[in-house]
Structures are given as C-alpha cells and as structure tokens.
C-alpha cells in the first residue's frame, strides 16, 4: 500500500486500485476509487461546491502480528474532517469514526493486522471489481453490519417497511419506485451512494453490500452528526436544497384521468369558482396531444389553448400540462429525432422502448441536443400560451421491458447512469425556465434521484392501487423520501386505480387518504376512476374508448356527505397555509422534509424510532392517519411535552399512548405545546 497526502487529500494505491478520500462539506468525507489509470471528475449528485474545508492527513505505522509470534510494522493513514475521520490500513480497508468512536467499517475476510474477519479463506474483499468487456466494471462494496442499527431514506419503495434494515432494494427507477440512494442511520451517520448505475443494495444482518452493474469508479459520501435533522442538513448542503415553494401553489391541485377537451377543463374550473372553492392548479393529463412526441394540443379538442389559459389565470388558477418522453414512429418529430441521434438506442432487436398506445422510442435526456430540441417544441406549443408548469410523466422512463442492458444513451450503457434519467428529464424544463427569469419553477414528476430537490421537482408516488394496503405503503414511502432529501412529495388521493367510484369501501379510502393529504406537502386530487362506461368522443379516441377518460374526480363527485368532509378538510388546509409556508421555508434553508418521521423531531425518544403509522407534519403537528378499512379509533403515542387534540381541544401530557376516536370525518391530529 502506497499512501500520499497533498492539500488535505489522502490517496492510496494498492493492487492496481487508486483510492482517494477528501473532505467534502461539514463533518463529511467523499471516497472514490477506480481501477482505471485515473479518477474522473464527474460529481453526480454532489453538485454543490462544499465550503472550503482543510482536512488533516496523518501517515504512520502500526504493529502487525505476522503469525509466528513476531511483530512487523505496517503503514496506516488517517484523514480527519471535523467530527468524522477515516483510517485506511495496509490492505486498503477503510474504517470510519465519529469523534474517535468507530462508526462504520468495510467488510473483509483476511488478516488486517489486528483480527480475523470470518476466514481469510473466503477471500472476500471490501471492494470487488469485475471487468466488463469495453472498459467498465461491475462493482461490489461491502460494509460490516451493526447490530441494532436502523436504516432509513433511500427514496420510495412500495413496501410496508419504514426501517430498511434487512431489506434488499433494487437501485433502478420504475413506475412508483424512486431510487434516491441516501441512507440515514440510527448510529449517527448518513451515507450517499453517489453512483447512478443500475444496481442493488442489501442491508443485511451479516453485512451491507452496494452493487453497481456497470461503472468506471466507486464514489460515495459519508457524514457524521448527532441527529437525523443534522444529517439531512449536511447532506442537502452538498446535494442542494429545494427552492422556495410558491405560496400560490400550497392549496388544492385538481386533476383526473383525463380531461379530454378544453371545455371540460373550463367547466370544472367554473364549477369550483361557483362552489366558492379556490383551486391553485388544474392539470391537463395525457393524450391531449395528437401523437406521442408531437408535444402539442390536438386542435380538434383544444381549439384555443391561449384563451383557455387566460380564463383560468383570471380565476387565479395555474395550469399544468402532461409531457411524456415517448415519441411515436408516426410523430411528426420522429424522423428528425432519429436521424439526429436524439432518441434512446437499443443494443439488440427492434429500436422500441415503449409500447403503450403506440410504437415508441423515448428521448435520450443525457444528450444536450435532445434537451434543447424538446424544450423548443414545448416552449412554442405550451409555454408561450401561458402554461405555467409541466407534468413530466413516465419520467423513469417507463420502459416496455426493464432490460437496462439493452438500452444506450449518448454517454454510454443505461446500466451505467439510468438512475439519473428523471433528473435530466426535469432539467429539460427547469434549466431554460429559470434562465428566462422564472424563479418559481415547479414541475410534477413520477421519479427523481439524489439532488432532484433543487430542480423544482414535486415527486408523486406513481400509479399505485386504490387499497388501504397501498395507502399504508405510501406513508412509509413519503417519510423515507423526506429523509433522502426530497421534501416536495405527494400522492394521488385515493390511489390511482379503482374500478368503481360508487363502492362505499373505496369512498372510505378516498376520505381517509384526503385527510392525510391535507397534512402533506401537496394536496392533489387525481386518479383513474371506473367504471369505464363513458362513450369515446369519436372512433379515433384512442382505440374506441380503450384509453378512457375515467369518472369525475372533483370534490363534489362522491356525494354530499363526502363533499362535506372534503370541504371541512379543505378549510383546514387553508387555515394551515401560514404554517405550511414556514415548512417550505425550512425545507429551503436546511433541507427538512414537510412530513417527518417521529424520530426526526424526537431523536432521544427510543419509542419514536419504532413508530411507522404516525408522523410529524413539521415540528408542531403530530398526525395519526387512519390506515385500515372500517377503523374508527386508534392508539397514538405522544412524546414528551404537552399535546392538544385539534378535533376536541383536549390536552394531554406526553410520554404516553392515548386511545382516541376517529369517525370518518375526523383524523387524529395533535398540536405540540
């Protein structure tokens, strides 16, 4: 092992590997390694330049027991940045420390000068490189597991687990799965896998393993802090924070699948105005266009978009329009985009990446020429009409088959960088819109990656079923998204897919989901509502009605009693607006999410680390959603302090579990202090 130190950076060379460790932000280190001739300078998620930090590096010797009773001397190096430090021993094994206490260590199975780990006969190295023809490597990086550790964050996975210890997570973007590879540990550290490659992480009981199927180098970042809030603050300081959310978007967003015509949109907006309910946003969903990839309104049904937008603006309503990354072969833009290399390539078989309602190829967002081309089309056909924002759907992208080894972008195989696709997709719109002086860019996406928060992304949880099981999963997903640095997160109220809007069980789910959504970042009505018995507009309406419009999805669409409850909670949302504004300011200044795990606010309370069915909406409101059908009462744990039930005004002292009633029109919520 050869160590060198220069300007506070530690470099080690061993068995053809170059290892570099350097300070990168407060109490944090960045670790990179490669088997190539040199490291590249791609920063991936670490796009914010950290404050100038001068780490200290020491290179010394330690005793090494040879095995025959003799002692040898081996070099060891240590780098320190504030509260975090790392040592690299003679075999290249890294151990991290917080204030001198061992924090995390790489997993190995050979003698390192002080102990055996398992058996050296296993020949398991902490960093395992396997060459791929063409120059990349498959990479496995292993760390020792910590007994009793709890792990959170990592984005959005459709599962019931808040604590991810013991989980295996695929590092790939799919509809309703959002990979944001940052973990928050109960042991007092945060860890970013700063690599957009397709892969997997296993938070095993025996060891943790990160895998990249194709990469040029290892890259991760680690920070140490006393609380989850401080960990997230350190993390968002180097990956970026959300801009300030516009105040005029903090109310109700109205959407359905799908408004088919200009008249339908205007009639809904006018009815809301008549009802005395202010909506902040109305969303025009998919297939308002002629063909996928034309990126323009179908004039048959949208004859005057400018007039429509002007009327909606006069009501104080912002307008969002759906954009897809898929280009139909029949599109007027397909030939030029294909010839110019602006679409995703396939390694084998037909060049098709998407097959819903067309034979499509999706755009290569990594290509700057693609980003420029698509923006110019959307600027001319939408933005110049006054469209305020874009719903960037299918932003994973939603491949017809998730065969990542078959797709190629301009910068290489999809295996190497596909997790970052949704982030570059959002920048097609965010970058030029901000360059034009728009300082309130907010776009809606179905996916994101580490650092997406700084590009004005509201991320929603995808096309999830309309079930209580899915509802419970969304709570875990939203809380872990917040811990992964994504504060602007939302769901389809009631779930996306239901067959019968008249089903009383579905309506109960809808109300419980709506009550929950009032205490989240974005209150948004959306869903694909059956039964699908609405006649198509004409015989060209996408397969004779196969692409249906869905039943009505406005607040008044579900009967008088449900309408009363939703209006009641709409009023609560309006009353909370000053408080919500403060939460968005906090997200902007220190990265805190709007919906927070209990331990985020109460890290010293061991009970709070066990709770997954209640949460904090900012620092003041404890929310206990009703997550089961026909459930009208539940237990709620109140941490230390004084708590007031916002429904009946009753005051409780914390440090106890209380049993409260929850009739359909009342979700348990407690105000702190």
N, C-alpha and C positions, 0 to 999 in steps of 0.2 A: 504494500500500500504506500503510495506516494502522496503526501499532503503538501499543499501550498496555501498560503494566506496572502491576500492582496486587497487592500482597501476594505477590510472588514468582510471579505467573502472567502469562504472555505471551499477549496477544490480538492478532490481526492481522485486518484486514478488507481484502478485495480482490475486486473484480468481483462483489459480492453474496454472497461467502462469508465466514463467521465461522470463524476458526481459533483454537483455544485449546490451549496447551501448559502443563503444570504438573507439578510434582514429584509422584510417586506411589510412595512406597516407596524403599528403598535403591538409589541409583545408577540411578534409573528415571524415565521420563517418560511421562505419558499425553497423547495427542494426539487432539483431537476437532475436527471441522469440520462445518458444515451450510450449506445454502442457505436454510434457514428463518429466521424472524425471531430465533430464539434457540436455544441448545443445550438439550436436555432433560437431566434429571439421572438417567437410568437408568444404573446401574453395571454391569449384565450380570454378567460373571464376576468383576469387581473388587469382591467383596462384603466383603472385609476392609478395615477402615479402616487406611490406612497410618500409620506413625509420623509424628509431626509433622516435616515437612521444609520448610525455608525455602530455596527456590531463589533464585538471583540472576539478575536480568534486566538486560541492557545493550542500549540502543538507540543506534546510532551511524551513521556514514556510511562508504561505501566508494567507491573510484573506479570509474567506469563508462565504458567506451570506447564512444562514440557510433557510430563507424564512419567519420567523416570526419577522424579524427585528433585530435579534441577529447576532453577528459575531462569527464564530468559526475559529480555526486555523487548517490548513491542510498542510501536508508536500509537498514540491515540490523539485525536483532535477534538476540540470543543469550540462551539460558537455560541455566543450569548447575545440576545437582543431583548433588553428589559427583563421581563419575568420568565421568558422562555429561553431554554438552551437545548443544544443537541450535541451529543458525542458521536463520533464515528470511530470504531475500533479498527484493529489491524486487518480484520476480514471485511470491513465495509459496512458492518451492522450499525444502524442508527438507533439511538435511544434519546427520547425527548424528556425534558424535565421542566417542571413549573416551580419556581422558587427553590430549586435544588431537589425537589421531590420527583421521583420517577413518574412520568405521565403516560408514556406510550413507547413501546419498543417493537422493532421489527422482529418477525418470527424467523427462526433459523434452526438448523438441525446439525450443527457441527460445533466444535470446541471454540470458544471465543476468548479464552484466557482466564475465565472465572468460573464457568459452569458448562455443563452439557444441557442442551435443549433437546428433549426426546433422545434421538440417537443420531450420531453422525453418519450412520449407515444409510439413513433416509436420503441424504444428500439434497435436502430442500434448502434452497437459497431464498433469502428475503426478497430479492429482485430477480425474477426469472425472465430471460429474454429468449424468444424463439424466432429465428429469422424466417421471413416470408419472401419468396422469390419476388424481386422487384425493388427491395430495399427497406420495407417496413419491418416491424417486429410485432409479434404477439407478446404482450407483457402481463405478468402476474406480479403483484406486490402484496406481501403478507405482513400482518402485524399480530403480535400476541393479543389474545383476548383478555379482558379484565373481568374477573368475577364480580357480579353485582352491578356492572355498568348498564346504563340505559342510553339508548341512541335515538335521536330524533332528527327531523328535517328530511333531506333527500328529495323534496318535491312531492309529487302527487301519485300515489299508487292506490288502486281500487282494492282495498282490503280493510279489515276492521282494526288493524293494529296501529296504535299511536307510537308505542315503543317498538323500534325496529330491531332490537337485539334478537338474534335468531332468525331474522328474515333474509331471504335471498331476493335481490332486486335486479332486474334487467336494466341496464343503462341504455335505453333506447326510447325514442318518442313514439307514442301510439295514441290513437283517439282515446281520451280520458286518462292516459298515463303521461305524466310530465316529469322527466328526469332533470333534477336540479341537484347535482352531486355534492352537496354540502351537508355535513352532519354536525349536530350539536351533542356533545357527550355530557352525561351527568358527572363525569370525572373532571370537568373543568377545562375542556379544550374544544375547539372547532376545527374541522378538517374538510378542506376542499380538494376534491379530485379534479384538478384543473386540466381536464382532458376530454374533448367532445367525442371521442371514439365510441363506437358501439362496444358494449362490454357487459360486465356484471359485477356486483359487489355482494359478498356473503358475509354477514355479520354473525359468524359462527360462534358457538360456545368454546370451541377449541382454538380458532384463530379467525381473524378478519382477512379477507382476500379481495383485492381490487383487480379487475381484469380489463384489458383493452385488447380487442381483437386485431387491431392494426394501428400502429403508432410509430412515430420516429423517436419519441423520447418520453420518459417519465416526468410528470410535473404535478406536484401537489403543494398545498399551502396549509400551514397549521398555526393556530393561535391559542394562547392560554389566557383565561380570565376566571373570575370567581363566580359569575352568574351567567345564565343564558342571555340575558339582555346585553351584558358587556361583550359576550362572544359575538352576537349578531352585530353589534355596533362596530367591532373590529373588522368583521367580515365585510360589511357593506361599505366600510371606509375604503376598501381596496377594490371592490367589485362595482361600486356605485349604488346610489340610492334613488328612489323614485322621485320624480319632480313633484311639485305641489299640485295636488289634485284640484281641478276646477270646482269651485263651490256650486256652480250651476249644474253639476252632474251628480250631486250627492243624494238626489231624491230617487224617484221611481223611473226605471227604464222599462219600456213596453215593447214586447216582441212576441211573435208567434211563428209557427211554420204553416204557411208562409203568407204574407200579404202579396197577392198576385197582381194588383193594379194600383195605380195612383189614386183612384177613387176610394179603394178600400183603406189605404193609409190615411187619407184625409178624413174619411168618415169616422174612423176610430179616434183621431185627434180631436175632431169637433165634439164627439160624444164625451170625451174626457173633460173638455172645457165646459160642456153643458152640465156635467156632473159636479163641477167645482173641484176637480182633482187635477192638480198640476203635475204633468209628467215632464221629466227633464229630457228624456231621449225616446225616440221611436226608431226601431231598427227594421230595415228592409232586408229580408233574408234572401236566400239563394234563388236562382232561376228567375230573377227579374231581368236577366240578360237574354241575349239572342242565343249564343252558344258559349260554352265554357272557353275562356281565353279571348273572347271579344271585348270583355270588360267595358260594357256599355248597357244602358237601358234598352229594353225592347220597346220600340216606339208604339207598337200596337197597343200595349197596356200602360205605357208610361209616356204619353204624348208630350208632356211639358214638365220635365223634372224641375226646371228652374222655378216655375210658378208654384209647384208643389212645395219646394224647399222654402220659398219666400213666405208662403202662408204658414207653414209650420214654424218658421222663425218668428213670425208675428205673434204666435201663441207662446213664445218662449221655449220652444222645443228644438233640441238639437237632432240632427239626422245622421244615422249611421247606415252604411250600405255594405252588404256582404261581398267579399272578394275571395275567389278561390285561386290556388296556384296551378290549376289544371288547364291544359289547352287542348281542346278537341281538334282532331285532324281536319275537321270541316271548318274550323275557325278561320276567319279572315287573316289572322295573325300567325297561323301555324307555319306556313311555308317559310316566311321570312325568319321566324324564330328558329326553326330547324336549320336553315341554311347558315345562320349566324352563330350557331352553337349555343343558343340561349336556353336550351332545354336539357333535362337530365338524360344522360346516356345510359344504355344498358350494355352489360358485358356479353350477354348471350340472348338469343331468342329475339322476338319482336320488340321494337322500341315502344313499349307501353308500360306506364307506371300507375295508371289509374283508369278504372273501368266503370264508374258509376254514371249512368245516363250518357255514355259516350266513350269513344276510343281516344284516350287522352294520354298526354305526356306532361309531366309537371315541370315547372320552371326551375332553373339552376340559380338559386338565390346567391350562391357564392360568387357568381360572375357579376362584376360591377356593371357590365354592359346590359345584362338581364335586368338588374335593379333599375337602371336608368330607363330602359325601354318600357317596363311595366308601369313605372311611375308616370311617364309621359302620357301613356294611354289613360290611366286613371285620373290624372290631373285634368286632361281635356274632357273626359266623359263623365266625371263625377265632381271633382274638387272645384272646378270652375263654375259649376252650377250652384255651389254653396254647400255641398255635402261636407259635414263637419268632421267626420271620422270614419274609420273603416273597420269592419268586422272581418278579420283575417282568419277565415275558417280553414279547416283542413291543414293547419299550419305545421303538422308534424314532419313531413307531409303524410297524408293518409294513403299509403301505397296499397295497390290492389293485392300485393303479397309483400310481407316484410322480409324480403330476401336482400338484405343490405349488401351482400357481396355481389349482387347483380347490378348495382347502380353506381354511377360515376359522376362526380361533379368536376368542375373545372380545376379544382385544387386536389383531386385525387379520388380514391375509392370512398364510397359512402361509409364504409367501415371506419374510416379514419376521423370523420368530422360530422357525421349526420346528426348528432345530438344538438348541434348548434344551428341546424336549419331554421327552426322557428324564430330564432333571434335575428338572423339575417333577413328573413322574410319580413319581420316587423320593421326593419330599418329601410326597406324599400320605401316606406311611407314616413317613418319618423324623421329620417335624415333630411329629406327635402322639405318637409313641412316645417321643421324647426329652422332650416336655412332660410325659409321665406318669411321668418319672423313670427311664426306661430309658437308661442311659449306655453300653450295649453294643449299639447298633443296627447290624446288619449285614444288608443285603438284597442279593440277587443280581439283576443287570440285564444286558441284552443291549446296552445303549448308554449313553452319557453325553456330557457336554460339559465345557468348561473349568470347573473348580471342582467337578465332581461328586465329587471325592475326599472332600470334607468332609461329605458326606451319607451316610456309611456304605455306600458302593456298592462291592460286588465286581462288576467287569465281566468278562463272559466273551466269547470271540471269536465267538460265534454258531454258526450251523448250517453248519459247514464240512465238506467231504468227508473221507472216511477214505482219504487218499492221502498219500504222502510229500511230494508237491509242496505240498499244503495244510499239512502239518506244518512244512515249511521256512518257508512264509509266516507261520505263527503266531509263529515266533521273531522275525521282523522286526516283526510287529505288537506283540508284547508289549514288546520293547525300546523301540519308539517311543512306545507308550502310557506307559511309565515316564518317558520324557523329557518327555512332555506333562503330567506331574504326577499321573498315575493309578497309584498303587503297588499297589492291590489288583486284580490281573488274573489271569485263569485261562482254561483251555480245556476242552473236552470231551476227555478222554483217549481217544485213538484216533480222534478226529474224530467228527462227529455221524452221518454217513450211510454205512452199509455194507450190502451185500446178503447177505453170507454170513459168519457168525462162524466157520465152520469152515475158511475159506480160510487156509492157512498164511501167505500174504503179509500178510493182514490181521492175523493174530495177531502176526507180527513187528513190524508197525507199532504195534500196541497196546502191546507191551512197550517199544519204543523211546520212545513217547510217554509212557508211565507213568514210565519212568526220568527223563525230562526233567521231568515234572510234580512229582516229588519235590523238585526244586530250583527251585520257583516259589512264588508266594505262597499258592496254594490248590491242594490235591491233591484232585481231584474226578473220580470215575467218572461218566460219562454217555454216552449215545449211543442212536441208533435202530438197533437190531441186527436184520438179517434172518437167515435167510429168514422171511417173514411168514406162517407156517403155523399160528399158534396160533388156535384157534377163538374167535369172539367170545363174550362172556358170555351174550348173548341177542340177539334180532333187532333190538333197539333200540340195540345197541352201536355207534352212530355209523356207519351205512352198511354194516351186515352185515360188520363187520371191516375196513372201509376205514381207519378210524382204529385201527390195530393197536396191540398192546402192545409188540411187539419181543421179541427173545430175551433171556434172562437176561444181566445185566451185572455180576454180583458177581465178586470176585477169583477165586473158585473155578470160575467158569463156563467157563474156557478150557483145562481140562486140568491135570494135576498139575504138569508142568514149568513152564508159565506161572504157575501158582499159586505155585510155589516162588520164582520170580523176583520176583513182585509182593510176596510176604511179605518177602523179603530187603530190598527197597527200602522197604517199609512200616516195617521196623525201622530203616532208615537215617533215615527221616523222624522217627521218634520220638526217635532219638538227637540229631537236629539241633534239637529243639524249643527248647532254651535259646538257641541261636544265632538261630533264626528269630524268637524273641521279641525279641531285640535288633534285628533288622532292622525289625520292625514299629515298635519304639520310635523308630528313626531316621527312618522314614517319617513318623511323627507329629511329630517335633521339627524336621526340616529338609527334609522332602519327598522324600528319596531313595527311589527305587523298590527293590523287592527284587531283581528281575532287572535287570542293568545292562549297558550296552554296555561293551566293554573300555576305551574311551577315557574313560569316566566315572571309572574308578579310575586310569587311566594316561594322563592328557591330554598328557603330554610325549612319549609314545611314538608316533611317526608311524605305525608299523605297526598300532597298535591302532585307528586311525581307518579302517583298511581292512578290518577283520575283521567279518564278519556271520554266521559259523557257529559262534561260541563266545561266551560271555558270563560275567559275574561274578554270582554269587549272593551279594550283599552284598560286603564288602571282602575276604573271605578265600577264597572258593571259586571256582575257575575251572572252568566246566562246558563240555564239548565234546560236545553231543548227537550221536547218530548219525542222520543225516537222509536216508539213502538205503537202499533195499532191498538186502539181502544185503551190507551193508557191515560188515566185522568188524575194521577197523583204520582209522586216520586220522591226519593231521598235526594237531598242536596247537601254537600259538605261546604261549610262556611269556615274559611281560615280565620286566623286571629284578627280581631277588630270588631267593629260594630256594623251590622248589616240591616238594611231596611228593605222589606219586600215591597217592590214597586206596585204590586197589584192591590194589596190591602193595607199597606202602611205599617205593618207590624215590624217591630225592631227586635233583632236577635244579636246576642253576643256570639262572636266567632269561637272557633275551636270545637265545633260540634257538628253533627249531622242532624238536619231537620227534615221532617216529613211534611210535604206541602201538597195542597190540592192543585190540580191543573185541568180545569174544564176546558173544552175545546177553544174557547175564546180567550184563554189565559195561559201564557207560558211563564214558568217560574224565572224571575229576574230579580236580583238583589243589588241594591246600591251600597257601595262601600263608604263608611264613615259619615 
